[in-house]
Amino acid sequence: MKWIGLFAVILLVVSCFIPWVIITSKNIIVSGVDSTGTNFGKPGYAHFVLGFFFIIFHFIPRLWAKRFNLVIVALNIAWAVRNYFIISMCREGECPVKQTGLWLVLAASVLMLLAALFPDIQLKEEGKG
């Protein structure tokens, strides 16, 4: 699962540079790092920070790191779902055209969740008796 988690973070970072939506009436292409012409800000940067902490906690073989990683993944998937709804929402009678990047962000966030839910960690057995 370590390599699936690493792949998911790489996919998340790459998908922040791919177009998320196209607003045809204004000729605007919105991605995670470029939303010129809109008030969306740069939502991909939050994914970069959360992905960085995910990688750190994902490769630390301690139980506390795996628990912190669950918090990081929960924040990341919540941010991805929020971006999906906010950015692809219809405004003023026009619906943006959803692109591949938006779907890849959601898929990468789900892969990160799966990697965090099933970590490769060996717990010590308590002595019996």
Backbone atoms as SQL, in Angstrom:
CREATE TABLE atoms (id INTEGER PRIMARY KEY, chain TEXT, resi INTEGER, resn TEXT, atom TEXT, x REAL, y REAL, z REAL);
INSERT INTO atoms VALUES
  (1, 'A', 1, 'MET', 'N', 0.817, -1.206, 0.000),
  (2, 'A', 1, 'MET', 'CA', 0.000, 0.000, 0.000),
  (3, 'A', 1, 'MET', 'C', 0.857, 1.265, 0.000),
  (4, 'A', 2, 'LYS', 'N', 2.132, 1.148, 0.382),
  (5, 'A', 2, 'LYS', 'CA', 2.989, 2.334, 0.377),
  (6, 'A', 2, 'LYS', 'C', 3.114, 2.903, -1.026),
  (7, 'A', 3, 'TRP', 'N', 3.260, 2.035, -1.999),
  (8, 'A', 3, 'TRP', 'CA', 3.452, 2.509, -3.366),
  (9, 'A', 3, 'TRP', 'C', 2.156, 3.023, -3.973),
  (10, 'A', 4, 'ILE', 'N', 1.040, 2.477, -3.551),
  (11, 'A', 4, 'ILE', 'CA', -0.251, 3.001, -4.009),
  (12, 'A', 4, 'ILE', 'C', -0.458, 4.412, -3.460),
  (13, 'A', 5, 'GLY', 'N', -0.089, 4.623, -2.208),
  (14, 'A', 5, 'GLY', 'CA', -0.187, 5.952, -1.613),
  (15, 'A', 5, 'GLY', 'C', 0.719, 6.956, -2.306),
  (16, 'A', 6, 'LEU', 'N', 1.937, 6.535, -2.639),
  (17, 'A', 6, 'LEU', 'CA', 2.865, 7.416, -3.350),
  (18, 'A', 6, 'LEU', 'C', 2.334, 7.745, -4.744),
  (19, 'A', 7, 'PHE', 'N', 1.816, 6.731, -5.438),
  (20, 'A', 7, 'PHE', 'CA', 1.217, 6.949, -6.757),
  (21, 'A', 7, 'PHE', 'C', 0.030, 7.909, -6.662),
  (22, 'A', 8, 'ALA', 'N', -0.774, 7.769, -5.617),
  (23, 'A', 8, 'ALA', 'CA', -1.954, 8.624, -5.454),
  (24, 'A', 8, 'ALA', 'C', -1.555, 10.083, -5.261),
  (25, 'A', 9, 'VAL', 'N', -0.496, 10.328, -4.504),
  (26, 'A', 9, 'VAL', 'CA', -0.056, 11.710, -4.296),
  (27, 'A', 9, 'VAL', 'C', 0.507, 12.295, -5.590),
  (28, 'A', 10, 'ILE', 'N', 1.266, 11.501, -6.333),
  (29, 'A', 10, 'ILE', 'CA', 1.784, 11.971, -7.623),
  (30, 'A', 10, 'ILE', 'C', 0.625, 12.283, -8.567),
  (31, 'A', 11, 'LEU', 'N', -0.377, 11.409, -8.593),
  (32, 'A', 11, 'LEU', 'CA', -1.559, 11.644, -9.424),
  (33, 'A', 11, 'LEU', 'C', -2.297, 12.902, -8.984),
  (34, 'A', 12, 'LEU', 'N', -2.377, 13.137, -7.679),
  (35, 'A', 12, 'LEU', 'CA', -3.043, 14.322, -7.152),
  (36, 'A', 12, 'LEU', 'C', -2.319, 15.594, -7.594),
  (37, 'A', 13, 'VAL', 'N', -1.004, 15.595, -7.499),
  (38, 'A', 13, 'VAL', 'CA', -0.223, 16.775, -7.886),
  (39, 'A', 13, 'VAL', 'C', -0.352, 17.029, -9.386),
  (40, 'A', 14, 'VAL', 'N', -0.243, 15.976, -10.184),
  (41, 'A', 14, 'VAL', 'CA', -0.356, 16.137, -11.641),
  (42, 'A', 14, 'VAL', 'C', -1.746, 16.632, -12.019),
  (43, 'A', 15, 'SER', 'N', -2.770, 16.107, -11.363),
  (44, 'A', 15, 'SER', 'CA', -4.134, 16.491, -11.721),
  (45, 'A', 15, 'SER', 'C', -4.462, 17.926, -11.325),
  (46, 'A', 16, 'CYS', 'N', -3.692, 18.522, -10.446),
  (47, 'A', 16, 'CYS', 'CA', -3.915, 19.928, -10.110),
  (48, 'A', 16, 'CYS', 'C', -3.446, 20.854, -11.232),
  (49, 'A', 17, 'PHE', 'N', -2.614, 20.358, -12.131),
  (50, 'A', 17, 'PHE', 'CA', -2.145, 21.157, -13.265),
  (51, 'A', 17, 'PHE', 'C', -2.966, 20.913, -14.529),
  (52, 'A', 18, 'ILE', 'N', -3.791, 19.870, -14.524),
  (53, 'A', 18, 'ILE', 'CA', -4.661, 19.560, -15.656),
  (54, 'A', 18, 'ILE', 'C', -5.951, 20.370, -15.504),
  (55, 'A', 19, 'PRO', 'N', -6.577, 20.813, -16.605),
  (56, 'A', 19, 'PRO', 'CA', -7.830, 21.587, -16.487),
  (57, 'A', 19, 'PRO', 'C', -8.914, 20.832, -15.715),
  (58, 'A', 20, 'TRP', 'N', -9.599, 21.578, -14.833),
  (59, 'A', 20, 'TRP', 'CA', -10.685, 21.009, -14.046),
  (60, 'A', 20, 'TRP', 'C', -12.028, 21.290, -14.713),
  (61, 'A', 21, 'VAL', 'N', -12.260, 22.535, -15.080),
  (62, 'A', 21, 'VAL', 'CA', -13.492, 22.915, -15.769),
  (63, 'A', 21, 'VAL', 'C', -13.171, 23.964, -16.823),
  (64, 'A', 22, 'ILE', 'N', -14.067, 24.060, -17.798),
  (65, 'A', 22, 'ILE', 'CA', -13.980, 25.106, -18.810),
  (66, 'A', 22, 'ILE', 'C', -15.285, 25.898, -18.756),
  (67, 'A', 23, 'ILE', 'N', -15.153, 27.208, -18.591),
  (68, 'A', 23, 'ILE', 'CA', -16.310, 28.094, -18.610),
  (69, 'A', 23, 'ILE', 'C', -16.338, 28.708, -20.005),
  (70, 'A', 24, 'THR', 'N', -17.237, 28.212, -20.838),
  (71, 'A', 24, 'THR', 'CA', -17.213, 28.547, -22.257),
  (72, 'A', 24, 'THR', 'C', -17.597, 29.992, -22.554),
  (73, 'A', 25, 'SER', 'N', -18.513, 30.579, -21.810),
  (74, 'A', 25, 'SER', 'CA', -18.962, 31.941, -22.121),
  (75, 'A', 25, 'SER', 'C', -17.868, 32.977, -21.883),
  (76, 'A', 26, 'LYS', 'N', -16.989, 32.699, -20.931),
  (77, 'A', 26, 'LYS', 'CA', -15.904, 33.637, -20.618),
  (78, 'A', 26, 'LYS', 'C', -14.557, 33.182, -21.171),
  (79, 'A', 27, 'ASN', 'N', -14.534, 32.034, -21.834),
  (80, 'A', 27, 'ASN', 'CA', -13.282, 31.456, -22.349),
  (81, 'A', 27, 'ASN', 'C', -12.237, 31.282, -21.259),
  (82, 'A', 28, 'ILE', 'N', -12.644, 30.676, -20.146),
  (83, 'A', 28, 'ILE', 'CA', -11.763, 30.482, -18.995),
  (84, 'A', 28, 'ILE', 'C', -11.557, 28.989, -18.780),
  (85, 'A', 29, 'ILE', 'N', -10.312, 28.605, -18.604),
  (86, 'A', 29, 'ILE', 'CA', -9.965, 27.227, -18.233),
  (87, 'A', 29, 'ILE', 'C', -9.457, 27.270, -16.795),
  (88, 'A', 30, 'VAL', 'N', -10.133, 26.559, -15.914),
  (89, 'A', 30, 'VAL', 'CA', -9.789, 26.551, -14.494),
  (90, 'A', 30, 'VAL', 'C', -9.081, 25.253, -14.156),
  (91, 'A', 31, 'SER', 'N', -7.936, 25.367, -13.485),
  (92, 'A', 31, 'SER', 'CA', -7.236, 24.195, -12.957),
  (93, 'A', 31, 'SER', 'C', -6.993, 24.447, -11.474),
  (94, 'A', 32, 'GLY', 'N', -6.299, 23.543, -10.831),
  (95, 'A', 32, 'GLY', 'CA', -6.056, 23.680, -9.403),
  (96, 'A', 32, 'GLY', 'C', -5.092, 24.792, -9.053),
  (97, 'A', 33, 'VAL', 'N', -4.245, 25.178, -9.998),
  (98, 'A', 33, 'VAL', 'CA', -3.265, 26.226, -9.720),
  (99, 'A', 33, 'VAL', 'C', -3.488, 27.481, -10.560),
  (100, 'A', 34, 'ASP', 'N', -4.410, 27.444, -11.494),
  (101, 'A', 34, 'ASP', 'CA', -4.675, 28.608, -12.332),
  (102, 'A', 34, 'ASP', 'C', -6.178, 28.791, -12.482),
  (103, 'A', 35, 'SER', 'N', -6.694, 29.802, -11.805),
  (104, 'A', 35, 'SER', 'CA', -8.117, 30.102, -11.924),
  (105, 'A', 35, 'SER', 'C', -8.303, 31.574, -12.264),
  (106, 'A', 36, 'THR', 'N', -7.460, 32.063, -13.164),
  (107, 'A', 36, 'THR', 'CA', -7.516, 33.454, -13.590),
  (108, 'A', 36, 'THR', 'C', -8.888, 33.772, -14.178),
  (109, 'A', 37, 'GLY', 'N', -9.467, 34.876, -13.717),
  (110, 'A', 37, 'GLY', 'CA', -10.777, 35.288, -14.205),
  (111, 'A', 37, 'GLY', 'C', -11.923, 34.833, -13.316),
  (112, 'A', 38, 'THR', 'N', -11.605, 34.103, -12.261),
  (113, 'A', 38, 'THR', 'CA', -12.633, 33.644, -11.325),
  (114, 'A', 38, 'THR', 'C', -12.225, 34.024, -9.910),
  (115, 'A', 39, 'ASN', 'N', -13.092, 33.745, -8.965),
  (116, 'A', 39, 'ASN', 'CA', -12.801, 33.999, -7.548),
  (117, 'A', 39, 'ASN', 'C', -12.513, 32.709, -6.793),
  (118, 'A', 40, 'PHE', 'N', -12.033, 31.693, -7.485),
  (119, 'A', 40, 'PHE', 'CA', -11.815, 30.395, -6.845),
  (120, 'A', 40, 'PHE', 'C', -10.513, 30.335, -6.062),
  (121, 'A', 41, 'GLY', 'N', -9.592, 31.223, -6.315),
  (122, 'A', 41, 'GLY', 'CA', -8.288, 31.147, -5.663),
  (123, 'A', 41, 'GLY', 'C', -7.450, 30.068, -6.325),
  (124, 'A', 42, 'LYS', 'N', -6.596, 29.430, -5.540),
  (125, 'A', 42, 'LYS', 'CA', -5.750, 28.351, -6.046),
  (126, 'A', 42, 'LYS', 'C', -5.948, 27.122, -5.154),
  (127, 'A', 43, 'PRO', 'N', -7.023, 26.370, -5.391),
  (128, 'A', 43, 'PRO', 'CA', -7.353, 25.254, -4.502),
  (129, 'A', 43, 'PRO', 'C', -6.362, 24.101, -4.560),
  (130, 'A', 44, 'GLY', 'N', -5.546, 24.029, -5.584),
  (131, 'A', 44, 'GLY', 'CA', -4.572, 22.947, -5.686),
  (132, 'A', 44, 'GLY', 'C', -3.472, 23.041, -4.646),
  (133, 'A', 45, 'TYR', 'N', -3.177, 24.258, -4.167),
  (134, 'A', 45, 'TYR', 'CA', -2.102, 24.411, -3.191),
  (135, 'A', 45, 'TYR', 'C', -2.425, 23.704, -1.873),
  (136, 'A', 46, 'ALA', 'N', -3.679, 23.682, -1.478),
  (137, 'A', 46, 'ALA', 'CA', -4.057, 22.944, -0.264),
  (138, 'A', 46, 'ALA', 'C', -3.819, 21.449, -0.471),
  (139, 'A', 47, 'HIS', 'N', -4.067, 20.955, -1.680),
  (140, 'A', 47, 'HIS', 'CA', -3.785, 19.549, -1.972),
  (141, 'A', 47, 'HIS', 'C', -2.285, 19.271, -1.908),
  (142, 'A', 48, 'PHE', 'N', -1.470, 20.233, -2.345),
  (143, 'A', 48, 'PHE', 'CA', -0.015, 20.049, -2.284),
  (144, 'A', 48, 'PHE', 'C', 0.456, 19.911, -0.839),
  (145, 'A', 49, 'VAL', 'N', -0.049, 20.769, 0.042),
  (146, 'A', 49, 'VAL', 'CA', 0.356, 20.732, 1.453),
  (147, 'A', 49, 'VAL', 'C', -0.116, 19.440, 2.107),
  (148, 'A', 50, 'LEU', 'N', -1.367, 19.066, 1.868),
  (149, 'A', 50, 'LEU', 'CA', -1.893, 17.837, 2.461),
  (150, 'A', 50, 'LEU', 'C', -1.186, 16.606, 1.898),
  (151, 'A', 51, 'GLY', 'N', -0.860, 16.621, 0.620),
  (152, 'A', 51, 'GLY', 'CA', -0.114, 15.509, 0.021),
  (153, 'A', 51, 'GLY', 'C', 1.284, 15.381, 0.601),
  (154, 'A', 52, 'PHE', 'N', 1.923, 16.520, 0.889),
  (155, 'A', 52, 'PHE', 'CA', 3.257, 16.509, 1.506),
  (156, 'A', 52, 'PHE', 'C', 3.210, 15.832, 2.873),
  (157, 'A', 53, 'PHE', 'N', 2.249, 16.231, 3.704),
  (158, 'A', 53, 'PHE', 'CA', 2.133, 15.624, 5.027),
  (159, 'A', 53, 'PHE', 'C', 1.713, 14.152, 4.937),
  (160, 'A', 54, 'PHE', 'N', 0.888, 13.828, 3.945),
  (161, 'A', 54, 'PHE', 'CA', 0.499, 12.428, 3.745),
  (162, 'A', 54, 'PHE', 'C', 1.732, 11.564, 3.481),
  (163, 'A', 55, 'ILE', 'N', 2.616, 12.016, 2.602),
  (164, 'A', 55, 'ILE', 'CA', 3.825, 11.247, 2.275),
  (165, 'A', 55, 'ILE', 'C', 4.700, 11.075, 3.512),
  (166, 'A', 56, 'ILE', 'N', 4.878, 12.126, 4.283),
  (167, 'A', 56, 'ILE', 'CA', 5.711, 12.033, 5.495),
  (168, 'A', 56, 'ILE', 'C', 5.138, 11.005, 6.459),
  (169, 'A', 57, 'PHE', 'N', 3.849, 11.130, 6.779),
  (170, 'A', 57, 'PHE', 'CA', 3.244, 10.210, 7.741),
  (171, 'A', 57, 'PHE', 'C', 3.082, 8.808, 7.164),
  (172, 'A', 58, 'HIS', 'N', 2.951, 8.702, 5.864),
  (173, 'A', 58, 'HIS', 'CA', 2.743, 7.399, 5.227),
  (174, 'A', 58, 'HIS', 'C', 3.991, 6.519, 5.331),
  (175, 'A', 59, 'PHE', 'N', 5.162, 7.133, 5.315),
  (176, 'A', 59, 'PHE', 'CA', 6.393, 6.348, 5.350),
  (177, 'A', 59, 'PHE', 'C', 7.033, 6.261, 6.730),
  (178, 'A', 60, 'ILE', 'N', 6.403, 6.817, 7.755),
  (179, 'A', 60, 'ILE', 'CA', 6.869, 6.644, 9.134),
  (180, 'A', 60, 'ILE', 'C', 6.198, 5.400, 9.695),
  (181, 'A', 61, 'PRO', 'N', 6.972, 4.388, 10.114),
  (182, 'A', 61, 'PRO', 'CA', 6.365, 3.119, 10.566),
  (183, 'A', 61, 'PRO', 'C', 5.923, 3.142, 12.034),
  (184, 'A', 62, 'ARG', 'N', 5.196, 4.141, 12.430),
  (185, 'A', 62, 'ARG', 'CA', 4.684, 4.252, 13.790),
  (186, 'A', 62, 'ARG', 'C', 3.168, 4.381, 13.758),
  (187, 'A', 63, 'LEU', 'N', 2.537, 3.910, 14.803),
  (188, 'A', 63, 'LEU', 'CA', 1.084, 3.933, 14.876),
  (189, 'A', 63, 'LEU', 'C', 0.549, 5.365, 14.927),
  (190, 'A', 64, 'TRP', 'N', 1.222, 6.244, 15.672),
  (191, 'A', 64, 'TRP', 'CA', 0.759, 7.621, 15.763),
  (192, 'A', 64, 'TRP', 'C', 0.784, 8.307, 14.398),
  (193, 'A', 65, 'ALA', 'N', 1.753, 7.972, 13.564),
  (194, 'A', 65, 'ALA', 'CA', 1.828, 8.570, 12.224),
  (195, 'A', 65, 'ALA', 'C', 0.654, 8.105, 11.361),
  (196, 'A', 66, 'LYS', 'N', 0.284, 6.845, 11.511),
  (197, 'A', 66, 'LYS', 'CA', -0.847, 6.327, 10.728),
  (198, 'A', 66, 'LYS', 'C', -2.153, 6.978, 11.169),
  (199, 'A', 67, 'ARG', 'N', -2.260, 7.281, 12.450),
  (200, 'A', 67, 'ARG', 'CA', -3.465, 7.953, 12.947),
  (201, 'A', 67, 'ARG', 'C', -3.535, 9.395, 12.455),
  (202, 'A', 68, 'PHE', 'N', -2.402, 10.097, 12.491),
  (203, 'A', 68, 'PHE', 'CA', -2.370, 11.455, 11.949),
  (204, 'A', 68, 'PHE', 'C', -2.679, 11.448, 10.458),
  (205, 'A', 69, 'ASN', 'N', -2.234, 10.399, 9.784),
  (206, 'A', 69, 'ASN', 'CA', -2.459, 10.298, 8.350),
  (207, 'A', 69, 'ASN', 'C', -3.952, 10.196, 8.024),
  (208, 'A', 70, 'LEU', 'N', -4.708, 9.559, 8.891),
  (209, 'A', 70, 'LEU', 'CA', -6.158, 9.482, 8.687),
  (210, 'A', 70, 'LEU', 'C', -6.792, 10.872, 8.734),
  (211, 'A', 71, 'VAL', 'N', -6.289, 11.732, 9.606),
  (212, 'A', 71, 'VAL', 'CA', -6.791, 13.105, 9.683),
  (213, 'A', 71, 'VAL', 'C', -6.436, 13.860, 8.404),
  (214, 'A', 72, 'ILE', 'N', -5.195, 13.691, 7.951),
  (215, 'A', 72, 'ILE', 'CA', -4.737, 14.357, 6.727),
  (216, 'A', 72, 'ILE', 'C', -5.592, 13.911, 5.534),
  (217, 'A', 73, 'VAL', 'N', -5.846, 12.620, 5.444),
  (218, 'A', 73, 'VAL', 'CA', -6.625, 12.090, 4.319),
  (219, 'A', 73, 'VAL', 'C', -8.069, 12.570, 4.391),
  (220, 'A', 74, 'ALA', 'N', -8.623, 12.653, 5.583),
  (221, 'A', 74, 'ALA', 'CA', -9.996, 13.148, 5.727),
  (222, 'A', 74, 'ALA', 'C', -10.090, 14.608, 5.279),
  (223, 'A', 75, 'LEU', 'N', -9.110, 15.419, 5.649),
  (224, 'A', 75, 'LEU', 'CA', -9.095, 16.810, 5.197),
  (225, 'A', 75, 'LEU', 'C', -8.939, 16.893, 3.679),
  (226, 'A', 76, 'ASN', 'N', -8.092, 16.042, 3.119),
  (227, 'A', 76, 'ASN', 'CA', -7.847, 16.062, 1.681),
  (228, 'A', 76, 'ASN', 'C', -9.092, 15.662, 0.892),
  (229, 'A', 77, 'ILE', 'N', -9.765, 14.621, 1.320),
  (230, 'A', 77, 'ILE', 'CA', -10.952, 14.183, 0.580),
  (231, 'A', 77, 'ILE', 'C', -12.097, 15.196, 0.748),
  (232, 'A', 78, 'ALA', 'N', -12.184, 15.826, 1.917),
  (233, 'A', 78, 'ALA', 'CA', -13.191, 16.871, 2.109),
  (234, 'A', 78, 'ALA', 'C', -12.900, 18.070, 1.206),
  (235, 'A', 79, 'TRP', 'N', -11.630, 18.434, 1.074),
  (236, 'A', 79, 'TRP', 'CA', -11.248, 19.542, 0.208),
  (237, 'A', 79, 'TRP', 'C', -11.522, 19.205, -1.258),
  (238, 'A', 80, 'ALA', 'N', -11.280, 17.964, -1.646),
  (239, 'A', 80, 'ALA', 'CA', -11.526, 17.544, -3.030),
  (240, 'A', 80, 'ALA', 'C', -13.025, 17.579, -3.341),
  (241, 'A', 81, 'VAL', 'N', -13.854, 17.101, -2.440),
  (242, 'A', 81, 'VAL', 'CA', -15.311, 17.111, -2.651),
  (243, 'A', 81, 'VAL', 'C', -15.826, 18.546, -2.673),
  (244, 'A', 82, 'ARG', 'N', -15.299, 19.380, -1.785),
  (245, 'A', 82, 'ARG', 'CA', -15.678, 20.795, -1.771),
  (246, 'A', 82, 'ARG', 'C', -15.331, 21.452, -3.102),
  (247, 'A', 83, 'ASN', 'N', -14.130, 21.201, -3.599),
  (248, 'A', 83, 'ASN', 'CA', -13.729, 21.775, -4.884),
  (249, 'A', 83, 'ASN', 'C', -14.612, 21.270, -6.012),
  (250, 'A', 84, 'TYR', 'N', -14.962, 20.010, -5.973),
  (251, 'A', 84, 'TYR', 'CA', -15.824, 19.450, -7.005),
  (252, 'A', 84, 'TYR', 'C', -17.153, 20.204, -7.067),
  (253, 'A', 85, 'PHE', 'N', -17.770, 20.406, -5.917),
  (254, 'A', 85, 'PHE', 'CA', -19.078, 21.054, -5.896),
  (255, 'A', 85, 'PHE', 'C', -18.990, 22.558, -6.165),
  (256, 'A', 86, 'ILE', 'N', -18.015, 23.232, -5.591),
  (257, 'A', 86, 'ILE', 'CA', -17.908, 24.686, -5.759),
  (258, 'A', 86, 'ILE', 'C', -17.510, 25.044, -7.191),
  (259, 'A', 87, 'ILE', 'N', -16.517, 24.365, -7.732),
  (260, 'A', 87, 'ILE', 'CA', -15.986, 24.748, -9.036),
  (261, 'A', 87, 'ILE', 'C', -16.879, 24.296, -10.179),
  (262, 'A', 88, 'SER', 'N', -17.541, 23.157, -10.040),
  (263, 'A', 88, 'SER', 'CA', -18.372, 22.668, -11.144),
  (264, 'A', 88, 'SER', 'C', -19.837, 23.086, -11.025),
  (265, 'A', 89, 'MET', 'N', -20.138, 23.954, -10.072),
  (266, 'A', 89, 'MET', 'CA', -21.516, 24.390, -9.847),
  (267, 'A', 89, 'MET', 'C', -21.972, 25.351, -10.962),
  (268, 'A', 90, 'CYS', 'N', -23.233, 25.222, -11.335),
  (269, 'A', 90, 'CYS', 'CA', -23.804, 26.116, -12.356),
  (270, 'A', 90, 'CYS', 'C', -24.054, 27.492, -11.736),
  (271, 'A', 91, 'ARG', 'N', -23.662, 28.535, -12.478),
  (272, 'A', 91, 'ARG', 'CA', -23.853, 29.910, -12.030),
  (273, 'A', 91, 'ARG', 'C', -24.459, 30.718, -13.169),
  (274, 'A', 92, 'GLU', 'N', -25.432, 31.537, -12.819),
  (275, 'A', 92, 'GLU', 'CA', -26.061, 32.454, -13.763),
  (276, 'A', 92, 'GLU', 'C', -26.542, 31.748, -15.028),
  (277, 'A', 93, 'GLY', 'N', -27.059, 30.564, -14.870),
  (278, 'A', 93, 'GLY', 'CA', -27.615, 29.826, -15.989),
  (279, 'A', 93, 'GLY', 'C', -26.614, 29.096, -16.858),
  (280, 'A', 94, 'GLU', 'N', -25.343, 29.127, -16.479),
  (281, 'A', 94, 'GLU', 'CA', -24.329, 28.427, -17.272),
  (282, 'A', 94, 'GLU', 'C', -23.603, 27.406, -16.399),
  (283, 'A', 95, 'CYS', 'N', -23.494, 26.206, -16.941),
  (284, 'A', 95, 'CYS', 'CA', -22.787, 25.143, -16.234),
  (285, 'A', 95, 'CYS', 'C', -21.414, 24.935, -16.871),
  (286, 'A', 96, 'PRO', 'N', -20.347, 24.962, -16.074),
  (287, 'A', 96, 'PRO', 'CA', -19.018, 24.708, -16.623),
  (288, 'A', 96, 'PRO', 'C', -18.903, 23.264, -17.114),
  (289, 'A', 97, 'VAL', 'N', -18.045, 23.062, -18.087),
  (290, 'A', 97, 'VAL', 'CA', -17.812, 21.724, -18.629),
  (291, 'A', 97, 'VAL', 'C', -16.726, 21.071, -17.778),
  (292, 'A', 98, 'LYS', 'N', -17.071, 19.967, -17.123),
  (293, 'A', 98, 'LYS', 'CA', -16.116, 19.257, -16.258),
  (294, 'A', 98, 'LYS', 'C', -15.063, 18.572, -17.116),
  (295, 'A', 99, 'GLN', 'N', -13.818, 18.677, -16.664),
  (296, 'A', 99, 'GLN', 'CA', -12.697, 18.091, -17.391),
  (297, 'A', 99, 'GLN', 'C', -12.063, 16.964, -16.574),
  (298, 'A', 100, 'THR', 'N', -11.084, 16.327, -17.150),
  (299, 'A', 100, 'THR', 'CA', -10.446, 15.152, -16.553),
  (300, 'A', 100, 'THR', 'C', -9.790, 15.444, -15.212),
  (301, 'A', 101, 'GLY', 'N', -9.175, 16.608, -15.079),
  (302, 'A', 101, 'GLY', 'CA', -8.450, 16.939, -13.855),
  (303, 'A', 101, 'GLY', 'C', -9.310, 16.891, -12.614),
  (304, 'A', 102, 'LEU', 'N', -10.545, 17.336, -12.729),
  (305, 'A', 102, 'LEU', 'CA', -11.451, 17.338, -11.579),
  (306, 'A', 102, 'LEU', 'C', -11.763, 15.921, -11.118),
  (307, 'A', 103, 'TRP', 'N', -11.946, 15.027, -12.072),
  (308, 'A', 103, 'TRP', 'CA', -12.221, 13.625, -11.733),
  (309, 'A', 103, 'TRP', 'C', -10.972, 12.946, -11.174),
  (310, 'A', 104, 'LEU', 'N', -9.801, 13.294, -11.698),
  (311, 'A', 104, 'LEU', 'CA', -8.557, 12.685, -11.204),
  (312, 'A', 104, 'LEU', 'C', -8.253, 13.108, -9.772),
  (313, 'A', 105, 'VAL', 'N', -8.605, 14.335, -9.412),
  (314, 'A', 105, 'VAL', 'CA', -8.409, 14.778, -8.026),
  (315, 'A', 105, 'VAL', 'C', -9.246, 13.924, -7.080),
  (316, 'A', 106, 'LEU', 'N', -10.485, 13.675, -7.458),
  (317, 'A', 106, 'LEU', 'CA', -11.341, 12.826, -6.616),
  (318, 'A', 106, 'LEU', 'C', -10.810, 11.397, -6.541),
  (319, 'A', 107, 'ALA', 'N', -10.374, 10.846, -7.673),
  (320, 'A', 107, 'ALA', 'CA', -9.847, 9.478, -7.691),
  (321, 'A', 107, 'ALA', 'C', -8.568, 9.369, -6.860),
  (322, 'A', 108, 'ALA', 'N', -7.686, 10.349, -6.981),
  (323, 'A', 108, 'ALA', 'CA', -6.444, 10.325, -6.205),
  (324, 'A', 108, 'ALA', 'C', -6.731, 10.442, -4.712),
  (325, 'A', 109, 'SER', 'N', -7.715, 11.252, -4.352),
  (326, 'A', 109, 'SER', 'CA', -8.074, 11.396, -2.939),
  (327, 'A', 109, 'SER', 'C', -8.642, 10.099, -2.374),
  (328, 'A', 110, 'VAL', 'N', -9.425, 9.384, -3.164),
  (329, 'A', 110, 'VAL', 'CA', -9.959, 8.095, -2.715),
  (330, 'A', 110, 'VAL', 'C', -8.832, 7.063, -2.590),
  (331, 'A', 111, 'LEU', 'N', -7.883, 7.072, -3.527),
  (332, 'A', 111, 'LEU', 'CA', -6.733, 6.163, -3.418),
  (333, 'A', 111, 'LEU', 'C', -5.904, 6.464, -2.176),
  (334, 'A', 112, 'MET', 'N', -5.734, 7.741, -1.866),
  (335, 'A', 112, 'MET', 'CA', -5.017, 8.103, -0.643),
  (336, 'A', 112, 'MET', 'C', -5.761, 7.611, 0.592),
  (337, 'A', 113, 'LEU', 'N', -7.089, 7.707, 0.558),
  (338, 'A', 113, 'LEU', 'CA', -7.891, 7.213, 1.673),
  (339, 'A', 113, 'LEU', 'C', -7.706, 5.714, 1.857),
  (340, 'A', 114, 'LEU', 'N', -7.731, 4.966, 0.765),
  (341, 'A', 114, 'LEU', 'CA', -7.537, 3.519, 0.854),
  (342, 'A', 114, 'LEU', 'C', -6.147, 3.171, 1.359),
  (343, 'A', 115, 'ALA', 'N', -5.141, 3.905, 0.914),
  (344, 'A', 115, 'ALA', 'CA', -3.775, 3.642, 1.375),
  (345, 'A', 115, 'ALA', 'C', -3.630, 3.951, 2.859),
  (346, 'A', 116, 'ALA', 'N', -4.346, 4.953, 3.351),
  (347, 'A', 116, 'ALA', 'CA', -4.265, 5.290, 4.769),
  (348, 'A', 116, 'ALA', 'C', -5.079, 4.333, 5.634),
  (349, 'A', 117, 'LEU', 'N', -6.163, 3.797, 5.083),
  (350, 'A', 117, 'LEU', 'CA', -6.995, 2.871, 5.866),
  (351, 'A', 117, 'LEU', 'C', -6.342, 1.504, 6.032),
  (352, 'A', 118, 'PHE', 'N', -5.491, 1.118, 5.083),
  (353, 'A', 118, 'PHE', 'CA', -4.840, -0.185, 5.138),
  (354, 'A', 118, 'PHE', 'C', -3.319, -0.030, 5.109),
  (355, 'A', 119, 'PRO', 'N', -2.731, 0.499, 6.197),
  (356, 'A', 119, 'PRO', 'CA', -1.278, 0.728, 6.190),
  (357, 'A', 119, 'PRO', 'C', -0.503, -0.583, 6.369),
  (358, 'A', 120, 'ASP', 'N', 0.725, -0.568, 5.894),
  (359, 'A', 120, 'ASP', 'CA', 1.628, -1.715, 6.083),
  (360, 'A', 120, 'ASP', 'C', 2.386, -1.502, 7.383),
  (361, 'A', 121, 'ILE', 'N', 1.806, -1.955, 8.485),
  (362, 'A', 121, 'ILE', 'CA', 2.452, -1.786, 9.782),
  (363, 'A', 121, 'ILE', 'C', 2.265, -3.065, 10.584),
  (364, 'A', 122, 'GLN', 'N', 3.306, -3.462, 11.255),
  (365, 'A', 122, 'GLN', 'CA', 3.269, -4.650, 12.107),
  (366, 'A', 122, 'GLN', 'C', 3.180, -4.193, 13.565),
  (367, 'A', 123, 'LEU', 'N', 2.159, -4.651, 14.259),
  (368, 'A', 123, 'LEU', 'CA', 2.004, -4.309, 15.669),
  (369, 'A', 123, 'LEU', 'C', 2.649, -5.394, 16.525),
  (370, 'A', 124, 'LYS', 'N', 3.258, -4.978, 17.618),
  (371, 'A', 124, 'LYS', 'CA', 3.886, -5.928, 18.533),
  (372, 'A', 124, 'LYS', 'C', 2.807, -6.616, 19.356),
  (373, 'A', 125, 'GLU', 'N', 3.009, -7.908, 19.550),
  (374, 'A', 125, 'GLU', 'CA', 2.059, -8.646, 20.390),
  (375, 'A', 125, 'GLU', 'C', 2.417, -8.449, 21.858),
  (376, 'A', 126, 'GLU', 'N', 1.389, -8.289, 22.654),
  (377, 'A', 126, 'GLU', 'CA', 1.582, -8.171, 24.099),
  (378, 'A', 126, 'GLU', 'C', 1.898, -9.549, 24.667),
  (379, 'A', 127, 'GLY', 'N', 2.751, -9.621, 25.686),
  (380, 'A', 127, 'GLY', 'CA', 3.074, -10.899, 26.322),
  (381, 'A', 127, 'GLY', 'C', 1.860, -11.448, 27.049),
  (382, 'A', 128, 'LYS', 'N', 1.629, -12.749, 26.911),
  (383, 'A', 128, 'LYS', 'CA', 0.467, -13.360, 27.565),
  (384, 'A', 128, 'LYS', 'C', 0.886, -13.853, 28.956),
  (385, 'A', 129, 'GLY', 'N', 0.080, -13.558, 29.895),
  (386, 'A', 129, 'GLY', 'CA', 0.320, -14.210, 31.107),
  (387, 'A', 129, 'GLY', 'C', 0.496, -13.475, 32.309);
